[in-house]
């Protein structure tokens, strides 16, 4: 590794030209290959709700590619409402070819005489399930331009519209002044942190140059990987890829530049200092990137589309960022020569300890002098938010994920006020391969009665038969909200009742499937638990192996992983408690899994940097003194890196989608806890208390091709 990372220092222009060629080739390659259709579907096709949706689309008119347009008049329906409905229907029919509209129904009035609903059915084609839908966007834009009197309202909703609004929000389609402000604040935090660390302009710009080239490369590489390797692809991954590249790229530059300045202060010449700095941080940075790459890649083995597409995209991007951090960044530093630290070139100091911050030197001394006290205090501080996990509420309510003011949310509330929306939330399908069901009056009647007797079911529709007669659909009205666990339990009970009813008839071999919103939420809950267990195992094992290989020890990774686990649990529990108490809002389903993967992977970055530096110090003197020195030398760099990474995820707090906001909040809190509590206090205290049993011993620097850290 040492020889490889020395090449950019010795041949910087060749390295830069190579990177520019690589960026150009990646972008050309992405244009040549066939761009695959995004396969970031929300639930796997094998899930029951998706099989039911496919059956409905194939056997019944409409399927799930539909939307409902509501017209509400608080004064009661009149001729002007009918005229508006006719005009909207004509306009929609006029968009038939451009918007792939199959049919537009007449306006059906509500029982209270105050609303009309128009069913709009789309073809099976359209954008990917994880991308904004231009067909829906065009209709929403047209409705927004209507000039309506105060007593009239128009809204558009349905699964297709809800998905469009969520995807548009994730990608920034619903950005506002608040999100723009937070974006500016995030960038300002990064600039201020780096300015305070370097007090020179070029150390600010060089890492950003590397980040810019990686961002220009990552999207084309993801397209190529999806086309050639079959990796899942999703446009929703792009904001997360941007945040990780921004944070990791800045941190890799921070590690290299800080070590470069330290080597210069030791009196070495410019080229030798940069070479020693790059060789010195290479093992730690490589191991850190490996924890993020392996941790996020593990998400590719999950069932849910959000995780399955996000993980590999981040993993590929972080590998590219690592390559740039070890080659392009040193090359850019090398070509600037002595201008890099302008206006003040680092002067040699009498001792390497002089580069350590006095604040972090005192922290290191405190931890090594009173490790038991420090450990007890830290665990006491983390205990309340960790205990809050016992009261954590996780929601699968899709409507709750919608940005405030979303057209689909407004349309849903309009329809909910005048139509029995819950009748559309759950369906039970019975299908056979044999004789038509329409001729089986007695079994169908008995089944319908069995469904009515299920606790929680308030209504059961008469069966609707498919054109071939071999599939029947019953729509259920449920007592509980569709997204609640009680509704899922009721639907499961209804399926059981249907099976028991058919079991005593000659239709015992008929297939029964549950569909609708309730079935989707039930599948999501079940798959989420399985995915979380799978992610914990895969991420834990992969990161354990990375740390074990780096440290040549099997024991140390256990408590290093446990330390990050504590800050992760505290962040999830604390943020969950905050949202519940201040906004009466539960955490949404993706937050715990996402937070676990990213906080554990990113937190181990700082662990590895600290421990790598500690191993360099151990041969020189007694362990307590070197633990304190490692804390002092890494405290400033790690705290700066943690602030930068937190600032990158701070961007998500401005996203209009509540789920993304919560993801940002948990990661920011977790990173700050990890940076300012766990890393400088908890981990050194544990190492100090374990002593020689800590599993962290010195390793000859020659094995790595240079100093460690």
C-alpha positions in Angstrom: 0.0 0.0 0.0 2.8 2.4 0.9 4.3 2.3 -2.7 0.9 2.7 -4.3 0.0 5.8 -2.3 3.4 7.3 -2.9 2.8 7.5 -6.7 0.5 10.6 -6.6 3.0 12.4 -4.4 5.9 11.7 -6.9 3.8 12.1 -10.1 0.9 14.4 -9.3 0.2 15.7 -12.8 0.0 12.1 -14.1 -2.4 11.3 -11.4 -4.7 14.3 -12.0 -4.7 13.6 -15.8 -5.6 9.9 -15.0 -8.5 11.0 -12.9 -9.8 13.4 -15.5 -9.7 10.6 -18.1 -11.5 8.3 -15.7 -14.3 10.8 -15.2 -14.6 11.3 -18.9 -14.7 7.5 -19.6 -17.2 6.9 -16.9 -19.6 9.5 -18.3 -19.1 8.3 -21.8 -19.7 4.7 -20.7 -22.9 5.6 -18.9 -24.2 7.1 -22.2 -23.2 3.9 -24.2 -24.7 1.3 -21.9 -28.5 0.7 -21.8 -29.8 2.6 -18.8 -31.7 0.0 -16.8 -35.2 0.6 -15.5 -35.0 1.4 -11.8 -35.7 -1.7 -9.8 -36.2 0.1 -6.5 -39.8 -1.2 -6.0 -41.0 -0.6 -2.5 -41.9 -4.2 -1.6 -40.5 -7.4 -3.3 -42.7 -9.0 -6.0 -43.0 -12.1 -3.8 -44.7 -10.3 -1.0 -48.4 -11.1 -0.6 -49.7 -7.6 -1.1 -47.7 -7.3 -4.4 -49.0 -10.6 -5.7 -52.5 -9.4 -4.8 -51.8 -6.1 -6.6 -50.6 -8.0 -9.7 -53.7 -10.2 -9.6 -56.0 -7.1 -9.3 -54.2 -5.4 -12.2 -54.5 -8.5 -14.4 -58.0 -9.5 -13.5 -59.9 -6.3 -12.7 -60.1 -2.9 -14.3 -57.8 -0.2 -12.9 -55.4 -2.2 -10.8 -53.0 0.0 -8.8 -52.2 2.4 -11.6 -55.0 4.8 -10.7 -55.8 8.1 -9.1 -58.9 9.8 -7.7 -59.8 13.4 -8.5 -62.2 14.9 -6.0 -64.4 18.0 -6.4 -65.9 19.3 -3.1 -68.5 22.0 -2.7 -69.2 23.0 0.9 -72.6 24.5 -0.2 -73.6 21.2 -1.9 -73.2 20.0 -5.5 -74.8 22.2 -8.2 -74.6 22.8 -11.9 -71.3 24.7 -11.7 -69.7 21.7 -10.0 -71.0 19.4 -12.8 -69.6 21.8 -15.4 -66.2 21.8 -13.7 -66.2 18.0 -13.5 -67.0 17.8 -17.2 -64.2 20.3 -18.1 -61.7 18.3 -16.0 -62.8 15.0 -17.5 -62.4 16.5 -21.0 -59.0 17.9 -20.2 -57.8 14.5 -18.8 -59.1 12.7 -21.9 -57.2 15.2 -24.0 -54.1 14.2 -22.2 -54.7 10.5 -22.9 -51.8 9.9 -25.1 -49.2 12.1 -23.4 -50.2 10.9 -19.9 -50.9 7.3 -20.8 -54.4 7.6 -19.5 -56.6 4.5 -20.2 -59.9 5.8 -18.9 -61.6 8.6 -17.0 -64.8 7.8 -15.2 -67.8 10.2 -14.8 -68.0 12.0 -11.5 -69.6 9.8 -8.8 -71.4 11.9 -6.1 -71.0 11.3 -2.4 -73.9 10.3 -0.1 -73.8 13.7 1.5 -74.2 15.5 -1.8 -71.1 17.6 -1.4 -68.4 15.9 -3.4 -67.7 14.2 -6.7 -64.9 11.8 -7.4 -63.5 11.0 -10.8 -61.4 7.8 -11.3 -58.4 8.2 -13.5 -56.9 4.9 -14.7 -53.3 4.9 -16.2 -51.6 2.3 -18.4 -49.0 -0.1 -17.0 -46.1 2.0 -18.3 -44.7 4.9 -16.5 -41.6 6.0 -14.6 -39.8 3.8 -12.0 -41.7 3.3 -8.7 -39.0 5.3 -6.9 -39.1 8.4 -9.2 -41.4 11.3 -9.6 -44.2 10.7 -12.1 -44.5 13.4 -14.8 -48.0 12.3 -15.6 -49.1 13.1 -12.0 -47.0 16.2 -11.9 -48.8 17.6 -15.0 -52.3 17.0 -13.5 -51.2 18.5 -10.2 -49.9 21.6 -12.0 -53.1 22.0 -14.0 -55.3 21.7 -10.8 -53.1 24.2 -9.0 -53.9 26.8 -11.7 -57.6 26.6 -11.4 -59.4 29.7 -10.2 -62.1 28.4 -7.8 -64.5 30.1 -5.4 -64.0 29.9 -1.7 -66.6 27.2 -1.3 -65.0 24.8 -3.8 -61.9 22.6 -3.5 -60.2 20.2 -5.9 -57.8 17.4 -4.9 -55.9 14.5 -6.5 -54.9 11.4 -4.5 -54.3 7.7 -4.7 -51.3 5.4 -4.3 -49.7 6.6 -7.6 -50.1 10.3 -6.5 -48.8 9.6 -3.0 -45.7 7.8 -4.3 -45.1 10.7 -6.7 -45.2 13.3 -3.9 -42.9 11.3 -1.6 -40.3 10.7 -4.4 -40.5 14.3 -5.5 -39.9 15.4 -1.9 -36.9 13.1 -1.4 -35.3 14.4 -4.5 -35.9 18.0 -3.5 -38.9 18.7 -5.7 -40.6 20.3 -2.7 -37.7 22.4 -1.6 -38.5 25.5 0.3 -36.9 28.5 1.9 -36.3 26.5 5.0 -34.4 23.7 3.1 -32.4 26.3 1.2 -31.5 27.9 4.6 -30.4 24.6 6.1 -28.4 23.8 3.0 -26.6 27.1 3.4 -26.0 26.5 7.1 -24.6 23.0 6.4 -22.1 24.3 3.9 -21.3 27.2 6.2 -20.6 24.8 9.1 -18.2 22.8 6.9 -16.4 25.9 5.7 -16.1 27.3 9.2 -14.8 24.1 10.7 -12.2 23.7 8.0 -11.2 27.4 8.2 -10.7 27.1 11.9 -8.6 24.0 11.4 -6.4 25.2 8.5 -6.6 29.0 8.5 -5.7 28.8 4.8 -7.8 28.8 1.6 -6.3 25.9 -0.4 -6.9 23.3 2.3 -10.6 24.3 2.0 -10.6 24.0 -1.8 -8.5 20.9 -2.5 -10.8 18.4 -0.7 -13.8 20.0 -2.5 -12.1 19.5 -5.8 -11.7 15.8 -5.1 -15.3 15.6 -3.9 -16.5 17.4 -7.1 -14.8 14.8 -9.4 -16.1 11.9 -7.4 -19.7 13.3 -7.6 -19.2 13.7 -11.4 -18.1 10.1 -11.5 -20.4 8.3 -9.0 -23.7 8.6 -10.9 -22.3 7.3 -14.2 -20.6 4.5 -12.4 -23.9 3.5 -10.7 -25.6 3.4 -14.1 -22.8 1.2 -15.5 -22.9 -1.1 -12.4 -26.6 -1.4 -12.8 -26.4 -2.2 -16.5 -23.5 -4.6 -16.3 -23.7 -6.2 -12.9 -27.4 -6.1 -12.3 -27.0 -4.0 -9.1 -30.3 -2.3 -8.0 -30.6 1.3 -9.0 -32.7 4.1 -7.5 -32.9 7.8 -8.0 -33.8 8.2 -4.3 -30.3 7.1 -3.4 -28.7 10.3 -4.9 -29.3 12.6 -1.9 -27.8 10.1 0.5 -24.8 9.4 -1.9 -24.2 13.2 -2.0 -24.2 13.5 1.8 -21.9 10.5 2.4 -19.4 11.7 -0.3 -19.4 15.2 1.0 -18.8 14.1 4.5 -16.4 11.3 3.9 -14.4 13.2 1.2 -14.0 16.2 3.5 -12.9 13.9 6.3 -10.4 12.0 4.2 -8.9 15.3 3.1 -8.9 16.4 6.8 -6.9 13.3 7.8 -4.3 13.6 5.1 -3.9 17.4 5.4 -3.7 17.3 9.3 -1.1 14.6 9.1 0.8 16.5 6.4 1.0 19.6 8.6 2.1 17.5 11.5 4.9 15.9 9.4 6.1 19.4 8.3 6.3 20.5 11.9 8.6 17.6 12.6 11.1 19.2 10.2 10.8 17.0 7.1 10.8 18.5 3.6 7.6 19.1 1.7 7.7 16.0 -0.6 8.8 13.6 2.2 6.2 15.0 4.6 3.3 14.6 2.1 4.6 11.1 1.3 4.8 10.1 5.0 1.4 11.7 5.7 -0.4 9.8 2.9 1.4 6.5 3.8 0.6 7.1 7.4 -3.2 7.6 7.1 -3.7 5.1 4.3 -4.3 2.0 6.5 -6.7 3.9 8.8 -8.6 5.6 5.9 -8.8 2.3 4.0 -10.1 0.4 7.0 -12.6 3.3 7.8 -13.9 3.3 4.2 -14.1 -0.5 4.3 -16.4 -0.3 7.3 -18.8 2.1 5.5 -18.6 0.1 2.2 -19.2 -3.3 3.8 -21.8 -1.9 6.2 -23.9 -0.2 3.5 -23.3 -3.0 1.0 -25.0 -5.3 3.5 -28.2 -3.4 2.9 -28.2 -4.9 -0.6 -29.3 -8.2 0.9 -32.5 -6.8 2.4 -36.0 -7.2 1.0 -37.3 -3.6 1.0 -36.5 -1.6 -2.1 -35.4 1.6 -0.1 -32.6 -0.3 1.6 -31.7 -2.7 -1.3 -31.0 0.2 -3.7 -29.5 2.7 -1.2 -26.8 0.4 0.3 -24.9 -0.7 -2.9 -25.0 2.9 -4.3 -23.3 4.3 -1.2 -20.8 1.4 -1.0 -19.7 2.0 -4.6 -19.4 5.8 -4.1 -17.4 5.4 -0.9 -14.9 3.2 -2.6 -14.4 5.8 -5.4 -14.1 8.5 -2.7 -11.4 6.4 -0.9 -9.4 6.1 -4.1 -9.7 9.9 -4.7 -8.7 10.6 -1.0 -5.5 8.5 -1.3 -4.5 9.6 -4.8 -6.2 12.7 -6.2 -6.1 14.8 -2.9 -2.4 14.2 -2.4 -1.7 15.0 -6.0 -3.7 18.3 -5.8 -1.7 19.1 -2.6 1.6 18.3 -4.4 1.1 20.6 -7.3 0.4 23.6 -5.1 3.8 23.2 -3.5 4.5 25.8 -0.7 1.4 27.8 -1.6 -0.8 25.1 -0.1 -0.7 26.5 3.5 -0.5 30.1 2.4 -0.3 32.6 4.1 1.5 30.6 6.9 3.7 27.7 6.2 4.0 25.3 9.2 7.1 25.8 11.2 9.1 22.9 12.8 8.3 22.5 16.5 10.4 21.0 19.3 8.0 18.2 20.0 5.3 16.4 18.1 3.1 17.0 21.2 3.1 20.7 20.3 0.6 20.0 17.5 -2.0 18.7 20.0 -4.7 21.0 21.2 -4.4 22.0 24.9 -8.1 21.2 25.4 -7.8 17.7 24.0 -4.5 17.2 25.9 -6.4 17.9 29.1 -9.2 15.5 28.0 -6.7 12.8 27.4 -5.1 13.3 30.8 -8.5 13.3 32.5 -9.6 10.0 30.9 -6.4 8.2 31.7 -6.3 9.5 35.3 -9.9 8.8 36.2 -11.1 6.1 33.7 -13.7 4.5 36.0 -15.3 7.9 36.8 -15.3 8.8 33.1 -16.9 5.5 32.2 -19.6 5.8 34.8 -20.5 9.4 33.9 -20.7 8.6 30.1 -22.9 5.5 30.7 -25.1 7.6 33.0 -25.5 10.3 30.4 -26.4 7.7 27.7 -28.7 5.6 29.8 -31.9 7.8 29.6 -32.1 8.0 25.7 -31.2 4.3 25.5 -34.0 3.4 27.9 -36.3 5.5 25.8 -36.0 2.7 23.1 -38.4 0.6 25.2 -41.2 3.2 24.3 -40.1 3.7 20.7 -43.0 3.8 18.2 -42.3 2.9 14.6 -44.9 3.9 12.0 -45.5 2.5 8.6 -48.1 5.2 7.8 -47.4 6.3 4.2 -49.6 9.4 4.6 -47.5 10.5 7.5 -44.4 10.4 5.2 -45.9 13.0 2.9 -44.5 16.5 2.9 -46.8 19.1 4.5 -49.1 20.6 1.9 -48.7 17.7 -0.5 -51.5 17.7 -3.1 -52.1 13.9 -2.5 -52.5 14.5 1.3 -55.0 17.4 0.7 -56.8 15.2 -1.8 -56.9 12.3 0.6 -58.5 14.4 3.3 -61.1 15.7 0.8 -62.2 12.2 -0.2 -61.9 10.9 3.4 -64.4 13.5 4.5 -67.1 12.5 2.0 -66.4 8.9 0.9 -65.7 5.6 2.8 -62.0 5.6 2.2 -61.4 2.6 4.5 -63.5 0.4 2.1 -60.6 0.8 -0.3 -57.9 -0.1 2.2 -58.3 -3.9 2.4 -59.3 -6.6 -0.1 -59.5 -10.4 0.0 -59.0 -12.2 -3.3 -60.1 -15.8 -4.0 -58.7 -17.3 -7.2 -58.8 -20.8 -8.7 -57.3 -22.6 -11.7 -60.4 -24.7 -12.3 -64.1 -23.9 -12.6 -65.5 -20.4 -12.4 -66.4 -19.1 -9.0 -69.6 -17.4 -10.2 -71.4 -20.7 -10.2 -70.4 -21.5 -6.6 -73.1 -19.5 -4.8 -73.1 -21.4 -1.5 -69.3 -21.4 -0.7 -69.0 -17.7 -1.7 -72.0 -16.8 0.4 -70.6 -18.7 3.4 -67.2 -17.0 2.9 -68.7 -13.6 2.8 -70.6 -14.3 6.0 -67.4 -15.6 7.7 -65.6 -12.3 6.8 -68.5 -10.3 8.3 -68.1 -12.1 11.6 -64.4 -11.2 12.0 -63.9 -8.8 14.9 -62.8 -5.4 13.5 -64.5 -5.9 10.1 -67.4 -3.4 9.8 -68.5 -4.2 6.2 -67.9 -6.7 3.5 -68.8 -5.9 -0.1 -70.6 -8.2 -2.4 -68.1 -10.2 -4.5 -66.8 -8.7 -7.7 -65.8 -11.4 -10.3 -63.1 -11.1 -12.9 -64.1 -11.5 -16.5 -62.9 -15.1 -16.6 -65.0 -15.9 -13.5 -62.2 -17.6 -11.7 -61.2 -14.8 -9.4 -63.5 -13.0 -6.8 -62.7 -9.9 -4.8 -64.2 -8.8 -1.5 -63.5 -5.3 -0.3 -63.5 -4.9 3.5 -64.4 -1.9 5.6 -62.3 -2.0 8.8 -62.9 -0.4 12.2 -59.3 0.7 12.7 -57.0 3.0 10.7 -55.5 1.2 7.7 -51.9 1.9 8.9 -52.5 0.6 12.4 -51.3 -2.8 13.7 -54.9 -3.5 14.7 -56.0 -3.2 11.1 -53.2 -5.7 10.1 -54.3 -8.1 12.8 -57.9 -7.8 11.5 -56.9 -8.5 7.9 -54.9 -11.6 9.0 -57.9 -12.8 10.9 -60.1 -12.3 7.9 -57.7 -14.4 5.7 -57.8 -17.1 8.3 -61.6 -17.0 8.4 -61.8 -17.2 4.6 -59.5 -20.2 4.5 -61.5 -22.0 7.2 -64.7 -21.3 5.3 -63.4 -22.7 2.1 -61.6 -25.6 3.8 -65.0 -27.4 4.3 -66.1 -26.9 0.7 -64.8 -28.3 -2.6 -62.9 -24.9 -3.0 -60.4 -25.9 -0.4 -57.5 -25.6 -2.9 -58.4 -22.1 -3.9 -55.7 -19.4 -3.3 -56.5 -16.6 -0.9 -54.6 -13.3 -1.1 -54.9 -10.1 0.9 -54.4 -6.8 -0.9 -54.8 -3.1 -0.4 -53.1 -0.5 1.9 -53.5 -2.7 5.0 -51.8 -5.6 3.3 -49.0 -3.4 2.2 -48.4 -2.1 5.7 -48.6 -5.6 7.1 -45.9 -6.9 4.7 -43.8 -3.8 5.5 -43.9 -4.6 9.2 -42.9 -8.2 8.7 -40.2 -7.6 6.2 -38.8 -4.7 8.2 -38.2 -7.0 11.2 -36.5 -9.6 9.0 -34.4 -6.9 7.3 -33.3 -5.4 10.6 -32.1 -8.7 11.9 -30.3 -9.5 8.7 -28.7 -6.0 8.6 -27.5 -6.3 12.2 -25.8 -9.6 11.5 -24.3 -8.7 8.2 -23.1 -5.2 9.3 -21.8 -6.5 12.6 -19.9 -9.4 11.1 -18.4 -7.4 8.2 -17.2 -4.5 10.4 -15.9 -6.9 13.0 -13.8 -8.6 10.4 -12.4 -5.3 9.1 -11.4 -4.1 12.6 -10.0 -7.6 13.5 -7.8 -7.6 10.4 -6.6 -4.1 11.1 -5.8 -4.8 14.8 -4.7 -8.4 14.4 -6.9 -9.1 17.4 -10.3 -10.9 17.9 -11.3 -9.3 21.2 -11.0 -5.5 20.6 -13.6 -5.3 17.8 -16.3 -6.4 20.3 -16.1 -3.4 22.6 -15.3 -1.0 19.8 -18.5 -2.1 18.1 -20.4 -2.0 21.4 -19.3 1.6 22.0 -20.8 2.7 18.6 -23.8 0.6 19.4 -24.4 2.7 22.6 -24.3 6.0 20.8 -26.5 4.6 18.0 -29.1 3.3 20.5 -29.0 6.7 22.4 -29.5 8.6 19.2 -32.5 6.5 18.0 -34.1 6.5 21.5 -33.5 10.2 22.2 -34.7 11.4 18.8 -37.7 9.1 18.9 -38.6 10.5 22.4 -38.1 14.1 21.1 -40.4 13.6 18.1 -43.0 11.9 20.2 -43.1 14.5 23.0 -42.7 17.7 20.8 -44.4 16.8 17.5 -46.6 13.8 18.6 -44.9 11.9 15.7 -43.5 8.4 15.8 -40.3 7.4 14.0 -41.0 6.2 10.5 -40.1 2.6 9.5 -36.8 3.3 7.7 -35.2 5.3 10.4 -33.9 2.6 12.8 -32.3 0.4 10.1 -30.8 3.4 8.3 -29.5 4.9 11.5 -28.0 1.6 12.6 -26.1 1.0 9.4 -24.7 4.5 8.9 -23.9 5.3 12.6 -22.2 2.1 13.2 -20.2 2.3 10.0 -19.4 6.0 10.3 -18.7 5.7 14.0 -16.1 3.0 13.4 -14.3 5.5 11.2 -13.4 7.5 14.2 -12.7 4.4 16.3 -10.2 3.2 13.7 -8.5 6.6 13.5 -8.1 6.8 17.3 -6.9 3.2 17.7 -4.5 3.4 14.8 -2.9 6.4 16.3 -2.8 4.8 19.7 -1.0 1.8 18.3 1.7 4.1 16.9 2.2 5.6 20.4 2.4 2.3 22.4 6.0 1.4 21.7 7.4 4.7 22.9 6.4 4.7 26.6 3.9 3.4 29.2 0.3 2.7 28.1 -1.5 5.4 30.2 0.7 8.2 28.9 0.3 7.0 25.3 -3.5 6.7 25.6 -3.6 10.3 26.7 -1.3 11.3 23.9 -3.4 9.5 21.3 -6.5 11.3 22.5 -4.7 14.7 22.4 -3.4 14.1 18.9 -6.6 12.9 17.4 -9.2 14.9 19.3 -9.1 18.0 17.1 -9.1 16.0 13.9 -11.9 13.6 15.0 -14.1 16.4 16.4 -13.6 18.4 13.2 -14.4 15.3 11.1 -17.5 14.6 13.2 -18.8 18.1 12.8 -18.2 18.0 9.0 -20.0 14.6 8.7 -22.9 15.8 10.9 -23.2 19.0 8.8 -23.5 16.9 5.6 -26.5 15.0 7.1 -27.8 18.3 8.6 -29.0 18.9 5.0 -31.7 16.3 5.4 -33.4 18.4 8.1 -34.6 20.7 5.3 -36.1 17.9 3.2 -39.9 18.2 3.0 -40.4 14.4 3.6 -40.7 13.7 7.4 -39.0 10.3 7.1 -35.9 11.9 5.5 -35.9 14.7 8.2 -35.9 12.0 10.9 -33.1 10.1 9.2 -31.0 13.3 9.2 -31.9 14.1 12.9 -30.9 10.7 14.2 -27.6 10.6 12.2 -26.6 14.1 13.3 -27.3 13.4 16.9 -25.6 10.0 16.7 -22.5 11.5 15.1 -22.2 14.3 17.6 -22.6 11.8 20.5 -20.0 9.6 18.9 -17.6 12.5 18.2 -17.8 14.3 21.5 -18.7 11.7 24.1 -18.0 8.1 23.0 -14.7 8.6 21.1 -12.8 11.0 23.4 -14.1 9.6 26.7 -15.7 6.2 26.6 -13.4 4.3 24.3 -10.1 5.6 25.8 -11.5 4.9 29.3 -12.3 1.3 28.4 -8.9 0.8 26.8 -7.2 2.3 29.9 -9.2 0.0 32.2 -8.5 -3.1 30.2 -4.8 -2.4 29.9 -2.9 -5.2 28.2 -6.2 -7.1 27.8 -7.6 -4.4 25.5 -6.2 -6.3 22.5 -4.7 -3.1 21.1 -0.9 -3.5 20.9 1.8 -2.0 18.8 2.5 -3.3 15.3 5.8 -2.6 13.5 5.1 0.3 11.1 7.1 -1.4 8.4 4.3 -3.9 7.9 2.1 -1.1 6.7 4.7 0.7 4.8 4.8 3.7 7.1 3.6 5.1 10.4 0.0 4.4 11.4 -2.6 7.0 11.9 
